[in-house]
Amino acid sequence: MRVREEHWGDPERDPGGLVRAAVDAGVRVLDTAEMYGNEAVVGRAIGTLRDDVILCSKFGVYWGDSGRFDDWSVRADPATVRNAIDGSLKRLGTDRLDLYYLHHRSDETPIEETVGAMAELQRAAKIRSLGLSNVTVEDIRRAHRVHPIQAVQEQWSITHREVEDMLPVLAELQITLVAHSPLGHGELLGSDGAHAVTIARLAEKYAVSAASLAVAWVHNRARQLGQSVTVLPGTTRAAHIRPNVAAASLRIDDEDLDELTRVGG
């Protein structure tokens, strides 16, 4: 989300360097969105590594003219679906996306119409799989009846666990959960409160950073609940890539995992 044109040449944040470092560390899923305004940067950063990554993007959320962060709207009608994919493919410099998400549910366009149009993109070989983000359980069931949904992307962190209510239907339909913002948009780091104190103490116990522990919590919580998950830490610095990857293998003791879960609630 935060990879930007002005980062080219920055030793830590250069987009091309970030992608190469991520791939070298074993990362394969790269996620962006039309709304982020950086698809062209991501496409250039991927370069010759296109066949080495699972490239994902999203459509349907559009900024208003005010420039305010809360000024956005959703368009998910079939015409928007068809126009959006062509724009994303051009900016990303590729002929197909491996996973294409509806970025946010629409109150105006029935999700069946949106997913039906997305399925047409798959038949046209412009996308390989369909995903949903910022949706409800009912949305998922209705969409899945039109076409199989491969992934659902929602926030999941120590302090944001609403997605856990979705897990039974995701398991039933064999849909992978893609968990964004495992650091709670930064609120888990450097903040006051019981959760910050607990995270800092347990991070010291496991000899990792608070950020790594927060990412590891998502992986461990998913294993505890029997849920398949792909975690998106939103890395923008090369130095953070290997710790984020290593967090997937960090096993948190059950007692500590439960304490983190309680303090976050």
N, C-alpha and C positions, 0 to 999 in steps of 0.2 A: 504493500500500500504506500509506503513512504520512500520507495526508490525513485529518485528524481534525476532529471537531465543535468542539473548542476553538480551532481555527485561524480560525474566522469573525472578521472584523474585523481580523486581523493584516495589515498593509500588504503583507507579502511572501508570506504563506502562506494568505490567505483563499481557500477552495476555489472560490468563484464567480469571484474575480479570476484565479485560476490557469487555470481553464477558458477564460475569455474571452481571456486573454493567449495561451494555447496555440492557440486557434482563429485568433486574429489573426495568429499567426506561421506558420500553415499546418498545424498539427498536426490530424489527424483521428481518430487511433486513441486511445481512452481505455480503459484496462484496469483492472479491479478484480476482486474475488473475494468470494464469500460468507465465506471464512475471514478476510478482512481486517477485517470488522466495520465497514465504512464505506460500504456501498452506499447507504444513505439519504443520507449526506453527498454522495456523488458525484452521486446523482440530483438533489438540490437544487441542487448547483453547476452542473449542466448546464442546468437550467431550460429556457428557450425555445430553446436551441441544440441540442436533441435531434436534429433532422434534419440538423444540420451535422456530426455526428460518427459514427464507427463505434464503437458501444458494445459492450464485451466484458466478460464476467464468467466466473467459474469456480465449480465445485461439487465436493463430494466429500471435502474435508478438514475435519475437525471437531476443535476443541480439547477436551482432557480437562478434568477438574475441578480439577486441581492448580495451574493457572496457569503451569506451566513451559513454556518454549518448545519443549521436546522431547516434550511430552505431547499427541500428536495421533493421530488414526486416520483411516482412509479408509473411506467408505461410497459404493459406486458401483452398488448394485442398482437395478433399474428404479423401484421405489417412491421411492427417494431422489431419483432423477433428476426424477421428476414433482413431488415436493414442493419440491425445491430451486428449480426454475425459477419456480414461482409465488411463492415468497418473495422471490427476487431481483427479479422484475418489480415486485412491490409496493413493495419498498424503493427501487428505482431510479426508480419513477414512470413506467414505460413499458409499452407493450403487447408489445414484442418486443426481443430482443437480436440484434445483428448477428452476433456470434460468441460461442459458448458452449463453454467448455472443460471437459473432465474434468481436475480439478486435479492428480490424482496417480493413477498406476496402482494397481489393487487386486489383492491376492493372493488374494482370496476370490471376487470376482465376475468371471467371464470378460468380457473387454473387448467381446466380441461382444454380450453382453446389455446392457451399458452403452450402447454405440453404437446398438444397435437402439432403445433407449428414447429416446435423444437424437434419432434420426431421426423418431420419432413427434412430438417437439416441433416439428421443422421442418415436418412435414405439418400441424400445428395452427397454424402461423404464429407460434409463440412465439419461435422463433429462425430465423435465416437461414442460418447456417453452423455446422459442427461443428469443434471443435478438441481437441487433446490436449496435456497438459503432464506433465512428469516421467514419461516412458514410455520403452520400449525400441524398437529397430528392429522386433523381432518384434511388439510391440503395434501399431505403426503399420501394418504389413502386414495383420495380422488385422482391425484396425478398418476399414481402407480397403476391405477386401473386403465389409464389411457396408454401408458408406456412405462416399462420398468425404469425406476429411478436408481441410479448407481450410488449417489452420494447426497447427503444432506449436510450443509455447512451451517454451524451455529456456534455461538460463544460457549466456552466451557472453561471454567477456572475455579480456583478454590472458593472465590466469593460469588461466582455466577454459575449456578447449577440447575437452572430451570430446564435445560435440555435433558436432564435425566428423566423427566417425565415422558420424553419421546422414546427412550431406549427400547421399551418393549416392542413398539411397532417397527422400529428400525431392525431389531433382531428378527422379528417375524417376517419382514419383507426382504431380509438379507441386504440391507442398505448400510454402507459404510458411513460413519459419522466423521466429518472433517471439523475439527475443533479449532476455531480461531481465537485469538486473544487470550492465550493461557495465562498471561500476566495481568489480566483484567484491565487492559489498556494502561498498564503501568501502575495501577493503584496498589498492587501488592508489594511494590518496591519503595523503600524509603518513606513509608507512611507510618503514622501512629496507629495505635490500637492493638488489641489482643492478637489479631491475625498476623500483623507485622512482627510482633515480638516472637510469636511461635515459629514463624517461618525463618526468622533470623537464627533462632536457637537451634532448630533442626537442620538448617543449612550448615551450620558449624559442625554439628554432629556428623553429618555425612560428607563433610569436607568439600562442599560445592557452594556455588553462589545461591543467593535467594532466588534469582531468576531460574537457575537450573532446577532447583527444588520445586518451584511452581510448575515448570513444564513437566517434570517427572511425576508430580501429583496427578496430572491428567492421564498420563500413561498408566500409572498404577491404579487409579480409580477406575479406568476403563477395564483393566484386567479383573479388578475386584467384581465388577458388574457384568463381566462377560461380553463386553461391547468392543467390536472392532473400531479402531480410531486412527485417524491420521491427524497429527497435531501441526498447526501452523503458527510458529512463534513470531512470524513477521520480522525476521532478522534483517537488519540494515547495515551491520558491521561485520567484517570478515572474522574478527576475533570472537564473535559470539556463535559462529556456526558450529564449530566442533563441540563446545559445551552443550548447545541445544540438541545436537545429535546424540551425544552421550547420555543426555537426560532420559532418552527412551529406554536405556538399559539399566538405569538406576533403580534398584529394588528398595522400596520404602517398607520398613517393618509394618505389620498390620496395626500395631498399637499407635505408631506415629502417623500412619495414614489416616486412621480414624480421628486422631487429634486434629490434624490439619483440616479434615472435613468438617468436624464440629466447630472449630474456631472460625471457619469461613462462612458458616451458616448463620 
